[in-house]
Amino acid sequence: MRFAVSGARKVTFLLLLITTCNVLQHPVSFASPGLSVILGPGPTPASPISETRIGDDGQISQSQPSVSIGARPVAKKCVFILATGRSGSTSLMDALNQIPNYLIRGEHWRAVGNMYDAYRRFQEALKASEHHSLQLDGGQLDSFDAVKHVYGTKLASYNDLGLFNEFGSDRVLQATQAYYATLYGYYGEDVVSGFKEIRYVCGKFLPAARECGIQFQSFMAFLRSLCTDVKLIFNSRMAASTVPNLKLYLMDKSGRRNPLDFAYDLGATHTLYDYYVRKNPRHAFRVYMEDMFNPQKNTTLALNLLTFLGEDPATPIAFNRMPSWSTGKS
Ligand SMILES: *[C@@H]1O[C@H](CO)[C@@H](O)[C@H](O)[C@H]1NC(C)=O
């Protein structure tokens, strides 16, 4: 209720009221370390051609330039494939894209990791401003005018406002979800969106060695907060030792990485994948490359994967549709 927009105040207020009621009726709660929020029902599905209207509740005319606060753009169902690299992740992505309503995108050079960095920086900045007693009382934020009033009369005359902001951490999360939904989830609720990425491993996006575990947990919590229903798939080769992963080791262009460090970080990543899946079987699933291409195991794997995703286990998918494996390129 804090952000009733002054222009169409009555309409907005009504919409906020409706949305709030909906939220109260069907709360979906997320409680992960560092991230805790109650989300309402998913966003109004938008067609691809009306992507600029994502988050619009459909009742405010298009000429309304302000963001509608009542409708929160949150993608509904998302699948993220996190892989160690050279482990069949593209074929896994392709198998999922054989499910008619799935659209899993490929590598984005850890761009979602940059969203995570931004998210964390915002949270740290907000904490710092709280520390400086700059947090505004939520009740005072009913309108832009009210904020400006508080800013001018209560804050600016008494404080150094280098850390000033009036929004809270819930708003940062909503903005992050809107970022994801606008970029990946804009075909609407019926389409399952996602990406696959090989950079979210220890020693790359995640820190090396001991620090990795903590950051891993925190990053998973972040990924899980991006959509209403998030499924995580962890893909690697069976063994974490260097010999079967030689291609991966050689691929690292930064080169000259100590092979012991490489082995340590790859092993740590495998352990984190295994541990996470064991602890979170409902939203996390482990895929070993060898099983994908083993004719004795691939049917069961496909069935288990589809069941995990909540899809019809009879959906025809194959891990070997792409040509790269037969030509040995991957
Ligand atoms: C399993 O392997 C066989 C033989 O290569 C192949 O015909 C079949 O399509 C594969 N199934 C899956 C789910 O990949």
Ligand as a Chemical Component Dictionary entry (heavy atoms), coordinates in Angstrom:
data_LIG
# 
_chem_comp.id                   LIG 
_chem_comp.type                 NON-POLYMER 
_chem_comp.pdbx_formal_charge   0 
_chem_comp.three_letter_code    LIG 
# 
loop_
_chem_comp_atom.comp_id 
_chem_comp_atom.atom_id 
_chem_comp_atom.alt_atom_id 
_chem_comp_atom.type_symbol 
_chem_comp_atom.charge 
_chem_comp_atom.model_Cartn_x 
_chem_comp_atom.model_Cartn_y 
_chem_comp_atom.model_Cartn_z 
_chem_comp_atom.pdbx_ordinal 
LIG C1 C1 C 0 18.376 -43.615 -25.530 1  
LIG O1 O1 O 0 19.348 -44.156 -26.403 2  
LIG C2 C2 C 0 18.802 -44.772 -27.547 3  
LIG C3 C3 C 0 19.948 -45.391 -28.315 4  
LIG O2 O2 O 0 20.927 -44.430 -28.616 5  
LIG C4 C4 C 0 18.042 -43.767 -28.357 6  
LIG O3 O3 O 0 17.464 -44.390 -29.493 7  
LIG C5 C5 C 0 16.960 -43.127 -27.511 8  
LIG O4 O4 O 0 16.323 -42.091 -28.222 9  
LIG C6 C6 C 0 17.568 -42.567 -26.251 10 
LIG N1 N1 N 0 16.528 -42.055 -25.367 11 
LIG C7 C7 C 0 16.598 -40.851 -24.792 12 
LIG C8 C8 C 0 15.516 -40.518 -23.832 13 
LIG O5 O5 O 0 17.490 -40.082 -25.024 14 
# 
loop_
_chem_comp_bond.comp_id 
_chem_comp_bond.atom_id_1 
_chem_comp_bond.atom_id_2 
_chem_comp_bond.value_order 
_chem_comp_bond.pdbx_ordinal 
LIG C1 O1 SING 1  
LIG C1 C6 SING 2  
LIG O1 C2 SING 3  
LIG C2 C3 SING 4  
LIG C2 C4 SING 5  
LIG C3 O2 SING 6  
LIG C4 O3 SING 7  
LIG C4 C5 SING 8  
LIG C5 O4 SING 9  
LIG C5 C6 SING 10 
LIG C6 N1 SING 11 
LIG N1 C7 SING 12 
LIG C7 C8 SING 13 
LIG C7 O5 DOUB 14 
# 
